[in-house]
Amino acid sequence: MNSTTYIQHLELIDIAAQENRVYHYNGGQAYIRVAVGSNVLMVIDHTIITRPTIELHDGTEYFEAYPTYNVEQSARLREHGSLVEWFVTRYGEEVAV
């Protein structure tokens, strides 16, 4: 099985933002609800381009503590455009493989 690429991690964040599932994004880490109605919290860390990671956690307490963060965080990401497009424009697609 192959590992996921940097671009694929950014794609996950872009898709989650379109679906209002991003609860936190600081430029290097994203906290995402895996699916609407799910209590699984996905943490994507793309601070190291050669080794992005994804962790899954029980997000029950997190989602209870921050019930509306997804709306603001997802909208902010959408306003700034696609992370994939930004990255490819800036660095080129071959860098993220």
CORJOZI-V888184 format. One record per pair of residues at least 24 apart in sequence whose C-alpha atoms are under 10 Angstrom apart, sorted by the first residue. I is the first residue (numbers start at 1). J is the second residue. D is the distance in Angstrom with one decimal. If there is no record, write none. Layout:
i=(I & I)
j=(J & J)
d=(D & D)
This chain:
i=(3 & 3 & 3 & 4 & 4 & 4 & 4 & 4 & 5 & 5 & 5 & 5 & 5 & 5 & 5 & 6 & 6 & 6 & 6 & 6 & 6 & 6 & 6 & 6 & 6 & 6 & 6 & 6 & 6 & 6 & 7 & 7 & 7 & 7 & 7 & 7 & 7 & 7 & 7 & 7 & 7 & 7 & 7 & 8 & 8 & 8 & 8 & 9 & 9 & 9 & 9 & 9 & 9 & 9 & 9 & 10 & 10 & 10 & 10 & 10 & 10 & 10 & 10 & 10 & 10 & 11 & 11 & 11 & 11 & 12 & 12 & 12 & 13 & 13 & 13 & 13 & 13 & 13 & 14 & 14 & 14 & 14 & 14 & 14 & 14 & 14 & 15 & 15 & 15 & 16 & 16 & 16 & 17 & 17 & 17 & 17 & 17 & 17 & 17 & 17 & 17 & 17 & 17 & 17 & 18 & 18 & 18 & 18 & 18 & 19 & 19 & 19 & 19 & 20 & 20 & 20 & 20 & 20 & 20 & 20 & 20 & 20 & 20 & 21 & 21 & 21 & 21 & 21 & 22 & 22 & 22 & 22 & 22 & 22 & 22 & 22 & 22 & 23 & 23 & 23 & 23 & 23 & 23 & 23 & 23 & 23 & 23 & 23 & 24 & 24 & 24 & 24 & 24 & 24 & 25 & 25 & 25 & 25 & 26 & 27 & 28 & 29 & 29 & 30 & 30 & 31 & 31 & 31 & 31 & 31 & 31 & 32 & 32 & 32 & 32 & 33 & 33 & 33 & 33 & 34 & 38 & 39 & 39 & 49 & 49 & 49 & 50 & 50 & 50)
j=(51 & 52 & 53 & 51 & 52 & 53 & 54 & 97 & 49 & 50 & 51 & 52 & 53 & 96 & 97 & 45 & 46 & 47 & 48 & 49 & 50 & 51 & 52 & 53 & 84 & 87 & 93 & 95 & 96 & 97 & 46 & 49 & 52 & 83 & 84 & 85 & 87 & 88 & 93 & 94 & 95 & 96 & 97 & 52 & 84 & 96 & 97 & 44 & 45 & 46 & 52 & 53 & 54 & 83 & 84 & 44 & 45 & 46 & 52 & 82 & 83 & 84 & 85 & 86 & 87 & 82 & 83 & 84 & 85 & 44 & 83 & 84 & 44 & 74 & 77 & 82 & 83 & 84 & 74 & 77 & 78 & 81 & 82 & 83 & 84 & 85 & 74 & 78 & 82 & 70 & 74 & 77 & 70 & 71 & 72 & 73 & 74 & 75 & 76 & 77 & 78 & 79 & 81 & 82 & 74 & 75 & 77 & 78 & 82 & 70 & 71 & 74 & 75 & 68 & 69 & 70 & 71 & 72 & 73 & 74 & 75 & 77 & 78 & 69 & 70 & 71 & 73 & 74 & 69 & 70 & 71 & 72 & 73 & 74 & 75 & 76 & 77 & 62 & 63 & 66 & 67 & 68 & 69 & 70 & 71 & 72 & 73 & 74 & 66 & 69 & 70 & 72 & 73 & 74 & 73 & 74 & 76 & 77 & 73 & 83 & 52 & 53 & 54 & 54 & 73 & 55 & 56 & 59 & 62 & 70 & 73 & 56 & 59 & 70 & 74 & 57 & 59 & 63 & 70 & 59 & 63 & 63 & 64 & 95 & 96 & 97 & 95 & 96 & 97)
d=(9.4 & 9.6 & 9.7 & 9.3 & 8.2 & 8.7 & 9.4 & 8.7 & 8.9 & 8.4 & 8.5 & 7.6 & 9.6 & 6.5 & 5.5 & 9.9 & 7.1 & 9.9 & 9.0 & 6.3 & 7.4 & 7.8 & 6.2 & 9.1 & 9.2 & 9.7 & 9.7 & 8.9 & 5.1 & 6.5 & 9.7 & 9.5 & 9.7 & 8.7 & 6.2 & 9.5 & 8.2 & 8.5 & 7.9 & 9.8 & 9.4 & 5.9 & 7.3 & 9.7 & 8.5 & 9.1 & 9.2 & 7.1 & 8.5 & 7.3 & 7.4 & 8.2 & 8.2 & 9.7 & 9.0 & 8.9 & 9.9 & 8.1 & 9.8 & 8.4 & 5.9 & 5.7 & 9.4 & 10.0 & 8.7 & 8.3 & 7.4 & 6.2 & 9.6 & 8.8 & 9.8 & 9.6 & 8.1 & 9.2 & 8.9 & 8.9 & 7.8 & 9.1 & 8.9 & 7.8 & 7.9 & 8.5 & 6.0 & 6.4 & 7.5 & 9.9 & 9.8 & 9.9 & 9.2 & 9.5 & 7.5 & 9.8 & 8.3 & 8.8 & 9.9 & 7.7 & 4.3 & 7.0 & 8.6 & 6.4 & 6.4 & 10.0 & 10.0 & 9.3 & 6.9 & 8.1 & 8.7 & 6.9 & 9.7 & 9.3 & 9.4 & 7.8 & 9.7 & 9.8 & 9.3 & 5.5 & 5.7 & 8.5 & 8.0 & 5.1 & 7.4 & 9.8 & 9.5 & 9.1 & 5.5 & 7.8 & 8.6 & 6.7 & 7.8 & 5.0 & 7.8 & 8.7 & 6.0 & 5.2 & 8.9 & 9.8 & 8.6 & 9.5 & 8.5 & 7.8 & 8.7 & 8.0 & 5.1 & 4.2 & 7.7 & 8.0 & 5.8 & 7.1 & 9.7 & 7.3 & 7.4 & 9.2 & 6.0 & 8.3 & 6.9 & 8.7 & 9.3 & 8.2 & 9.7 & 9.7 & 9.5 & 9.5 & 9.7 & 9.6 & 9.8 & 9.7 & 9.8 & 9.7 & 9.9 & 9.3 & 9.9 & 9.6 & 9.4 & 8.3 & 9.7 & 9.9 & 7.9 & 8.5 & 8.6 & 9.7 & 9.9 & 7.4 & 9.7 & 8.6 & 6.8 & 9.1 & 9.1 & 7.6 & 8.2)
